[in-house]
Amino acid sequence: MAANKRTVGIIVALVILVCVVAGANLYFMYYLNVEEAPHVSSTRALENMIRQKIRELHPVYLNRNPRLFMYRNKLLKNYKPAPYENATVLWDIANWWPQENEIYPIYDTSMAQLLQTLRLEPITKVTNLAKGTQLKLLIRLANKQKVIFKPQWYERDAVIEGAVYAGKDRHTAEVYAFYLGAVLDFRWTPIVVGRVVNLKTDIYDKGDSELKNSMTITETENGTEQYCLFGKCHYCNEEETVCGDEQNNIEGVLIYIVSGSLAKRRSPWQRTYKEDKRAPWEDDMNYCKPLKDKMETMRLLDLIDAAIFDYLIQNGDRHHYETREERLVLIDNGKAFGNPNKDHLDILAPLYQCCL
């Protein structure tokens, strides 16, 4: 009898918990669809409103979480590179990980080994990846695992002046986005590692004829050969190349290709990329109102979450986005961390136009 009562009690508690969670989600969706956003005339007025709300925050949000070190140590253990024996098994594990838009589990000891395989596995074949506006290569590692390579264009302390989307991809931005997603339990970004490759032995010698034709080889003053790459993409040209050091080594990142089918979609908050022309959402603070009737609530919530993440990394170049099983994933984060001296508040437009 006591056991039955205990079982019933547990079931009742679980039902109550489910009801509370469901109720909270329904309330937020109702709020998103029904409540009107306060009238804000400009992003400057919005900035003042945000400053006021920050001053009104409960002190608990201003203090360090007492569990910080526990979580930090657990994450560090999970992401510290570890020895591995069989790369193929790790590739298979990583390809099984994605569930909807969560690319990898929050804690899995295989992650530490996977990161090491990306750093150490030999490169066997290289081709141009012509899709998109930026220079990328498709690399095949041993055991036929494919990854994307982005080279270093700038020094790490370079400041990119101009529009939020100015400049070329910052390779380190992809790494930072991956780790920030892990810290925030926002696991929508691909797995990324930094890696130094040799433009002669790793890229040119392993490349197909098209790739070799998108590289230049010049003799230096000391009689050695310098290998440079301009690649094949929308903005790629022979006048803008990346070159290695004296040994033809160049830093870059390897991006693990997310398994499953991805659908590319245009963002409602796409910029015009023209200095003399603004997009409708940049002037209409009620821009989100008709979107609530056209777009599924979950998709809109995903776009809002993505905007918050993009604001943290200052990526204002999310003109398109990809979905996996109808959930949003953050595949391209290369335009982040361009100028640390400026915060582009309009990246948060999906949030302040749809929620506030």
C-alpha positions as CSV (number, residue, x, y, z in Angstrom):
1,M,0.0,0.0,0.0
2,A,2.8,2.4,0.9
3,A,4.6,1.6,-2.3
4,N,1.4,2.4,-4.3
5,K,0.9,5.7,-2.5
6,R,4.5,6.6,-3.2
7,T,4.1,5.7,-6.9
8,V,0.9,7.8,-7.2
9,G,2.6,10.7,-5.4
10,I,5.5,10.6,-7.9
11,I,3.1,10.5,-10.9
12,V,1.1,13.4,-9.5
13,A,4.3,15.4,-9.0
14,L,5.4,14.7,-12.6
15,V,2.0,15.7,-14.0
16,I,2.1,19.0,-12.0
17,L,5.7,19.7,-13.3
18,V,4.7,19.0,-16.9
19,C,1.6,21.3,-16.5
20,V,3.8,24.1,-15.0
21,V,6.3,23.9,-17.9
22,A,3.6,23.7,-20.5
23,G,1.7,26.6,-18.9
24,A,4.8,28.7,-19.0
25,N,5.4,28.0,-22.7
26,L,1.8,28.6,-23.6
27,Y,1.9,31.9,-21.7
28,F,5.0,33.1,-23.5
29,M,3.6,32.1,-26.9
30,Y,0.3,33.9,-26.0
31,Y,2.3,36.9,-25.0
32,L,4.3,36.8,-28.2
33,N,1.2,36.6,-30.4
34,V,-1.2,38.8,-28.5
35,E,0.6,41.5,-26.5
36,E,1.4,44.7,-28.2
37,A,5.0,46.0,-28.1
38,P,5.4,49.4,-26.5
39,H,5.8,52.2,-29.0
40,V,9.4,52.9,-29.5
41,S,10.3,55.5,-32.1
42,S,14.0,54.5,-32.7
43,T,16.8,52.3,-31.6
44,R,18.2,55.2,-29.6
45,A,14.9,55.4,-27.6
46,L,15.1,51.6,-27.2
47,E,18.7,51.9,-26.0
48,N,17.5,54.3,-23.3
49,M,14.7,51.9,-22.3
50,I,17.1,49.0,-22.0
51,R,19.4,51.1,-19.8
52,Q,16.5,51.9,-17.5
53,K,15.4,48.2,-17.3
54,I,19.0,47.2,-16.5
55,R,18.9,49.5,-13.5
56,E,15.7,47.8,-12.4
57,L,17.1,44.3,-12.5
58,H,16.8,42.2,-9.4
59,P,20.2,41.9,-7.7
60,V,20.3,38.1,-8.3
61,Y,21.0,38.8,-12.0
62,L,24.0,41.0,-11.1
63,N,25.8,38.4,-8.9
64,R,28.0,35.5,-10.0
65,N,26.2,32.2,-9.9
66,P,27.6,30.2,-7.0
67,R,27.7,27.1,-9.2
68,L,29.9,28.8,-11.8
69,F,33.1,27.0,-11.0
70,M,31.3,23.6,-10.9
71,Y,29.9,24.1,-14.4
72,R,33.1,25.6,-15.7
73,N,35.2,22.7,-14.6
74,K,32.7,20.2,-16.0
75,L,32.8,22.0,-19.4
76,L,36.5,22.3,-19.4
77,K,36.8,18.6,-18.8
78,N,34.4,17.9,-21.7
79,Y,36.2,20.1,-24.2
80,K,39.9,19.5,-23.3
81,P,41.4,17.5,-26.2
82,A,41.9,13.9,-25.3
83,P,43.7,10.9,-26.9
84,Y,41.7,8.7,-29.3
85,E,42.1,5.4,-30.9
86,N,39.6,5.1,-33.7
87,A,38.6,8.3,-35.6
88,T,36.0,6.5,-37.6
89,V,34.0,5.6,-34.5
90,L,34.2,9.2,-33.4
91,W,32.9,10.4,-36.8
92,D,30.0,8.1,-36.4
93,I,29.2,9.3,-32.9
94,A,29.3,12.9,-34.0
95,N,27.0,12.2,-36.9
96,W,24.5,10.5,-34.6
97,W,24.5,13.4,-32.1
98,P,22.3,16.1,-33.8
99,Q,18.7,16.1,-32.7
100,E,16.6,18.8,-34.4
101,N,18.8,21.9,-34.0
102,E,20.9,20.7,-31.1
103,I,24.2,19.7,-32.8
104,Y,25.9,17.9,-29.9
105,P,25.0,16.8,-26.4
106,I,25.8,19.1,-23.5
107,Y,28.1,16.6,-21.8
108,D,29.8,13.7,-23.7
109,T,33.4,12.5,-23.1
110,S,33.6,11.7,-26.9
111,M,33.7,15.5,-27.6
112,A,37.2,15.8,-26.2
113,Q,38.4,13.0,-28.5
114,L,36.5,14.3,-31.5
115,L,38.2,17.7,-31.2
116,Q,41.5,16.0,-31.2
117,T,40.7,14.1,-34.3
118,L,39.9,17.3,-36.1
119,R,43.3,18.7,-35.1
120,L,45.4,15.7,-36.0
121,E,43.8,13.5,-38.7
122,P,45.7,13.6,-42.0
123,I,44.2,15.6,-44.9
124,T,43.7,13.4,-47.9
125,K,41.7,15.5,-50.4
126,V,40.9,19.2,-50.9
127,T,38.5,21.0,-53.2
128,N,37.1,24.5,-53.5
129,L,33.7,25.2,-51.9
130,A,32.3,27.7,-54.3
131,K,29.0,28.3,-52.5
132,G,28.6,31.6,-50.7
133,T,30.5,34.9,-50.8
134,Q,33.6,33.9,-48.7
135,L,36.6,31.7,-49.3
136,K,36.1,28.2,-48.0
137,L,37.6,24.8,-48.8
138,L,36.1,21.3,-48.6
139,I,38.6,19.0,-46.9
140,R,38.4,15.3,-46.6
141,L,40.2,13.8,-43.7
142,A,41.4,10.2,-43.3
143,N,38.5,7.8,-43.2
144,K,36.6,10.1,-45.7
145,Q,35.2,12.5,-43.1
146,K,34.5,15.9,-44.7
147,V,35.0,19.2,-43.0
148,I,35.0,22.9,-44.1
149,F,38.2,25.0,-43.9
150,K,38.2,28.7,-43.4
151,P,41.6,30.5,-43.5
152,Q,42.9,33.4,-41.4
153,W,42.6,36.8,-43.1
154,Y,43.3,39.1,-40.2
155,E,45.5,39.2,-37.1
156,R,43.5,38.4,-34.0
157,D,43.5,41.9,-32.6
158,A,42.5,43.5,-36.0
159,V,39.5,46.0,-35.7
160,I,37.2,46.0,-38.7
161,E,35.8,49.5,-39.3
162,G,32.6,50.2,-41.2
163,A,29.3,48.4,-41.4
164,V,28.5,45.5,-39.1
165,Y,29.0,43.2,-42.1
166,A,32.2,44.8,-43.3
167,G,35.4,42.8,-44.0
168,K,36.0,39.1,-44.7
169,D,35.3,36.2,-42.4
170,R,37.1,36.1,-39.1
171,H,38.2,32.5,-38.6
172,T,38.4,32.8,-34.8
173,A,34.8,33.9,-34.7
174,E,33.7,30.4,-35.7
175,V,35.6,29.0,-32.7
176,Y,34.3,31.6,-30.3
177,A,30.7,31.0,-31.4
178,F,31.1,27.2,-30.9
179,Y,32.4,27.6,-27.4
180,L,30.0,30.3,-26.4
181,G,27.1,28.1,-27.6
182,A,28.5,25.3,-25.3
183,V,28.7,27.6,-22.3
184,L,25.2,29.0,-22.8
185,D,23.8,25.5,-23.5
186,F,22.8,27.0,-26.9
187,R,24.1,24.1,-29.0
188,W,23.0,25.3,-32.5
189,T,26.5,26.0,-33.9
190,P,28.8,23.5,-35.7
191,I,31.7,21.9,-33.9
192,V,34.9,23.9,-34.7
193,V,38.6,23.7,-34.0
194,G,41.6,25.8,-34.9
195,R,44.2,24.1,-37.1
196,V,47.4,25.1,-38.8
197,V,47.7,23.6,-42.3
198,N,50.5,23.8,-44.9
199,L,49.4,25.4,-48.1
200,K,51.8,23.2,-50.1
201,T,51.7,19.7,-48.6
202,D,48.2,19.8,-47.1
203,I,46.3,22.0,-49.7
204,Y,48.1,22.2,-53.0
205,D,49.5,18.6,-53.1
206,K,46.1,17.2,-52.0
207,G,44.0,19.5,-54.2
208,D,42.2,18.8,-57.5
209,S,43.1,20.7,-60.7
210,E,40.5,23.4,-60.0
211,L,41.9,24.1,-56.6
212,K,45.4,24.3,-57.9
213,N,44.3,26.8,-60.5
214,S,43.0,29.0,-57.7
215,M,46.4,29.2,-56.1
216,T,49.6,31.1,-56.9
217,I,53.2,30.0,-56.5
218,T,55.9,32.7,-56.5
219,E,59.6,32.5,-55.8
220,T,60.8,34.5,-52.8
221,E,64.1,36.4,-52.5
222,N,65.7,33.5,-50.6
223,G,64.8,31.1,-53.4
224,T,61.9,29.3,-51.7
225,E,58.4,29.0,-53.1
226,Q,55.5,30.9,-51.5
227,Y,52.0,29.3,-51.9
228,C,49.0,31.6,-51.8
229,L,45.3,30.9,-52.2
230,F,42.4,32.9,-53.6
231,G,39.9,30.1,-54.0
232,K,36.5,30.2,-55.8
233,C,33.5,32.0,-54.4
234,H,31.3,35.1,-55.2
235,Y,33.9,37.6,-54.0
236,C,37.1,35.5,-54.6
237,N,39.6,37.0,-57.0
238,E,43.4,36.8,-57.7
239,E,44.0,40.2,-56.3
240,E,43.0,39.0,-52.8
241,T,45.0,36.0,-51.6
242,V,45.9,34.4,-48.3
243,C,49.4,33.2,-48.0
244,G,51.3,31.1,-45.5
245,D,54.4,32.0,-43.5
246,E,58.0,31.2,-44.6
247,Q,57.2,27.4,-44.3
248,N,53.8,28.0,-46.1
249,N,51.9,27.3,-42.9
250,I,48.6,29.1,-42.3
251,E,46.2,29.2,-39.5
252,G,42.5,28.5,-40.0
253,V,39.6,26.5,-38.7
254,L,38.0,23.2,-39.5
255,I,34.2,23.2,-39.2
256,Y,32.5,19.8,-38.8
257,I,29.7,19.4,-41.3
258,V,26.4,19.0,-39.5
259,S,24.7,15.7,-40.5
260,G,21.2,15.6,-41.9
261,S,19.3,17.7,-44.4
262,L,19.6,21.5,-44.1
263,A,17.2,24.0,-45.7
264,K,18.4,27.5,-46.5
265,R,15.9,30.3,-45.8
266,R,16.0,34.1,-46.2
267,S,15.9,36.1,-43.0
268,P,13.0,38.6,-42.6
269,W,15.6,40.9,-41.0
270,Q,18.0,40.8,-44.0
271,R,20.0,43.9,-44.6
272,T,20.1,45.6,-48.0
273,Y,24.0,45.8,-48.0
274,K,23.7,49.2,-49.6
275,E,24.8,52.3,-47.7
276,D,22.1,54.5,-49.3
277,K,19.2,52.1,-48.9
278,R,17.7,50.8,-45.6
279,A,15.6,47.7,-45.2
280,P,12.0,48.1,-44.0
281,W,12.7,46.6,-40.6
282,E,15.3,49.2,-39.9
283,D,12.7,52.0,-39.8
284,D,9.5,50.2,-38.9
285,M,9.4,49.3,-35.2
286,N,6.2,47.4,-35.7
287,Y,7.7,45.3,-38.4
288,C,7.2,42.0,-36.5
289,K,3.4,42.5,-36.2
290,P,2.5,41.0,-39.6
291,L,5.2,38.3,-39.3
292,K,3.3,36.9,-36.3
293,D,0.5,35.9,-38.6
294,K,2.7,34.5,-41.3
295,M,5.3,32.6,-39.4
296,E,5.0,29.7,-37.0
297,T,5.6,30.7,-33.4
298,M,8.4,28.2,-32.9
299,R,10.3,29.6,-36.0
300,L,9.9,33.1,-34.7
301,L,11.1,32.1,-31.3
302,D,14.2,30.5,-32.9
303,L,14.9,33.7,-34.8
304,I,14.6,35.7,-31.6
305,D,17.1,33.3,-29.8
306,A,19.4,33.6,-32.8
307,A,19.3,37.4,-32.6
308,I,20.3,37.3,-29.0
309,F,23.2,35.0,-29.8
310,D,24.2,37.1,-32.8
311,Y,24.2,40.2,-30.6
312,L,26.5,38.6,-28.1
313,I,29.0,37.8,-30.9
314,Q,28.2,41.0,-32.9
315,N,27.3,39.1,-36.1
316,G,25.1,41.4,-38.2
317,D,25.4,39.2,-41.3
318,R,22.6,36.7,-40.8
319,H,21.0,37.4,-44.2
320,H,20.0,33.8,-44.5
321,Y,19.6,31.0,-42.0
322,E,19.5,27.2,-42.2
323,T,17.0,24.9,-40.6
324,R,17.3,21.2,-39.6
325,E,14.1,19.3,-39.0
326,E,12.3,22.7,-39.1
327,R,14.5,24.1,-36.3
328,L,17.0,26.9,-36.8
329,V,20.8,26.2,-36.8
330,L,23.6,28.8,-36.8
331,I,25.9,27.6,-39.5
332,D,27.9,30.7,-40.5
333,N,29.3,32.9,-37.8
334,G,32.4,34.2,-39.5
335,K,31.4,37.9,-39.6
336,A,31.3,38.1,-35.8
337,F,33.7,40.0,-33.5
338,G,34.6,42.6,-36.1
339,N,34.8,45.8,-33.9
340,P,35.0,45.5,-30.1
341,N,34.4,49.2,-29.7
342,K,30.9,49.3,-31.1
343,D,27.7,47.4,-30.2
344,H,25.2,47.2,-33.1
345,L,21.9,47.2,-31.2
346,D,19.8,46.6,-34.4
347,I,21.0,43.0,-34.4
348,L,18.4,42.5,-31.6
349,A,15.6,43.7,-33.9
350,P,13.7,40.3,-33.8
351,L,13.7,40.6,-30.0
352,Y,12.7,44.2,-29.5
353,Q,10.2,44.2,-32.4
354,C,8.5,41.0,-31.4
355,C,8.7,40.7,-27.7
356,L,9.3,44.0,-25.8
